């Protein structure tokens, strides 16, 4: 079987795992394996299948052990209303301002809108499984470190949050203009635009250091930001 696509049918997933279709269906219905409903059928994202097999201690098929799928293993990125609807059928995201305004990354809209969960990212399963898992490496960095994309913070470690006078989780979804001194903000935006023009992918952990960038009334000497 050639794996060129990003999703698998239930039959393909069953063949790869050496189980029958009913087993795959059970994994999906019990919310153990993430899948997208397309009409009467399911499409299983390869990332979700690898994550499920890895997290449950099952052997990953050799065909999925290609270079592009080597660890660490994460769940596939999806919008919060897609995730919440699958994990809890009782949730009706149609009543949520985040869904109504089609905010792709829900926590970046927390300043303007309130989600069904009250913007409590620290207790949100979606944030922890989809985003926090991807940026948790910053909490192992001894120096101040944060992750942002499109001018919004995804997260920050305690040392970075301390410089800002905030709790780490309070920074999730905060616009960088609320943190940086106006004299430094222009340099941050300029660097962000340069990376975008050069096609540098924001998820690849590229680092750069600021030289005494001013953050509010505080200054940081060579504080790394991960973008």
Buried (B, 14 or more C-beta within 10 A) or exposed (E): EEBEEEBBBBEBBBBBBEBEEEBBBEBBEEEEBBBBEEEEEBBBBBBBBBBBBBEEEEEBBEEBEEEEBEEEBBBBBBBBBBBBBBEEEEBEBEEBBBBEEEBEBBBBBBEEBEBBBEBEBEEBEBBEBBBBBBBBEBBEBEEBBBBBBEEBBBBBBEBBBBBBEBEBBBBBBBBBEEBBEEEBBEEBBEBBEEBEEEEEEBEEEEEEEBEEBBBEEEBBEEBBBBB
